[in-house]
């Protein structure tokens, strides 16, 4: 290498020396002062601060408080926004609620499921309503979020501008118009910065994007500065090595240049070490500040959560007090109704006791029948008239007894219905309390799960901040998160299965109770129908006996049977030690009943008795005329039967008398000179034995 070459290299090193030596003159806290051409972001900040915001938003800058460590990241800004009209501020929310209400009414009013197109339209409508509420409403009626870091706003502006430039490049290629693209990018960046300071989903998303964008930009700038400084140091080192290899190192000028270059390299290395130490210190400070901010945010969230829990607790206590007050009023009403029913039942018992007391006084039905007979035309005998009179009176007494029984039955049914109503109300109240308890437990479990999830997320964030470059721990954390998610899914599935099983058990229990109730009601109905059928059969049999009995004069046995029947219809038990009731006792009973009647009832009873006498006389006249024709036909049949028996030599004991009526049997007995009183079986036995 010649001397001229060595001098040229030395001059180049001397020219490069001031630029490399200038690295140590800047404070270590200003990281971007090493690279002035790259710090275009500082030029954007004054413009972003003093440019008016769109959509009627005015920006008022408060007093700047500059921190020596965080530079101007701690600037606080207060924003004042023109409020929208109060009537239309929540119009989107009301529209969304109205749409959901309409859809719920449509779904509940239709018996068949809606077609797939309707479901898709409903989902699209709900999605549009949600987008309107979450995105358009915060933009049209903005509310500025307080204490938004300027770093996030700048990051949102950078991201919007970069996306605009990237989109234009993809659409137009390298031939895109530069000025129009820069204007569009700057406009989109301003809009993104404005949206990032508003409340709502859009603002939250853009703030997160701005945070990640600034983190990425700061990391890229740091890497570029380190790379440029290392490249310059490496270049100077190579120059020193080249100069040290020349043969003219005896020259004092070259030695001085080498010494200066060596000192410059050492100064650069020392400045680089200081920068690295400052960067490490700044990182630690940022981590501590981030932790402090996270602690403050957690404290704020905890305070908000406690306030919400206090509000929920107060609301719950208010609802519980209201429910207790309603239950107290309901219980008071039920107690009042129970007292009224008790008083009514006591009055009914007093009335029944008074009626029983009055029934103990004897009633002279014999005298009443005699008086009625005296007022009649006396076409029949007294005993016949008295029999008819007692039948009519017994029917009236039986009717009164039936009415009393029906009233008692209605009262019993009413009391039973009230009891069932009270039980149903208690059951519904128990179900409501159980549902409230279930909802409370589910809410507590959901809150506990949310708190656990929040703790897990916070722990994951802390772990991510502490060990961002540890791939193994990140992988373990991912596996643990997957395992926790799988366990959470299994737990939720188990809870859902348990809930479904509990609901099925409740449904089966309710169905079983309902089936038992239906069976009991059906059995009661069948028993009532059987009892009614039995009563109707007894009445038909009694009426048949009355119609078949065509004797003019009732004998003693028939009289006693009618008395027993009247006693049974009236609900009077037989006297102890006696099988039959005497006529005097029956007279006493009828006398008690007649004494219990009012004047109007006695007049009605007299009219009924006279009407019964008249009907009885008409029936007797008609029966007398019919008897002659019937008896003549019977006589002819008996003559034919007797001739057949005489010719055939057969005994009439084999003849089937059961197909004949009581009147026919009595006519045969009368023609043979036998006793005609008694029941049908006795008459048949008497005929067979004769």
Secondary structure, 3 states (H helix, E strand, C coil): CCHHHHHHHHHHHHHHHHHHHHHHHCCCCCHHHHCHHHCCHHHHHHHHHHCCCCCCEEEEECCCCCECCCECCCCCEEEEECCCCCCCCCHHHHHHHHHHHHHHHHHHHCCCCCCHHHHHHHHHHHHHHHHHHHHHHHHHCCCECCCCCHHHHHHHHHHHHHHHHHHHHHHHHHHCCHHHHHHHHHHHHHHHHHHHCECCHHHHHHHHHHHHHHHHHHHHHHHHHHHHHHHHHHHHHHHHHHHHCCCCCCCHHHHHHHHHHHHHHHHHHHHHHHHHHHHHHHHHHHHHHHHHHHHHHHHHHHHHHHHHHHHHHHHHHHHHHHHHHHHHHHHHHHHHHHHHHHHHHHHHHHHHHHHHHHHCCCCCHHHHHHHHHHHCCCCCCHHHHHHHHHHHHHHHHHHHHHHHHHHHHHHHHHHHHHHHHHHHHHHHHHHHHHHHHHHHHHHHHHHHHHHHHHHHHHHHHHHHHHCCCCHHHHHHHHHHHHHHHHHHHHHHHHHHHHHHHHHHHHHHHHHHHHHHHHHHHHHHHHHHHHHHHHHHHHHHHHHHHHHHCCCCCCCHHHHHHHHHHHHHHHCCCCCCCCCCCCHHHHHHHHHHHHHCCCHHHHHHHHHHHHHHHHHHHHHHHHHHHHHHHHHHHHHHHHHHHHHHHHHHCCCHHHCCHHHCCHHHHHHHHHHCCCCCCCCHHHHHHHHHHC
